[in-house]
Amino acid sequence: MTYMLNNRGFYVGRHSYGFRVLYRGRIIAGIHFYPGYREVELRLYRVHQDLAEEAYPEIISCIEKLFPEYRVKTKWFNPVISLE
């Protein structure tokens, strides 16, 4: 997943079963895998909604190609940003 999205112009950081997706220098999504449930949760970040909407088809394409047996749940997410 990381390599496929990186090759499509995204920066992807991975931690365990979670991925942070940056596009055009902005964080636009989180992808969370739940292997025991064969489920993927794609959290699109409202803070950069225009970029997330633009990138959505490519992200979904990667997930579906690599994990065709997984159900994908897409949600809009408002990340909490603290400047403290």
Salt bridges, closest charged atoms under 4 A:
GLU39 OE1 - ARG71 NH2 2.16
GLU39 OE2 - LYS73 NZ 3.74
GLU41 OE2 - ARG43 NE 2.48
GLU41 OE1 - LYS75 NZ 3.28
GLU54 OE2 - ARG24 NH2 2.82
GLU58 OE1 - ARG8 NH1 2.80
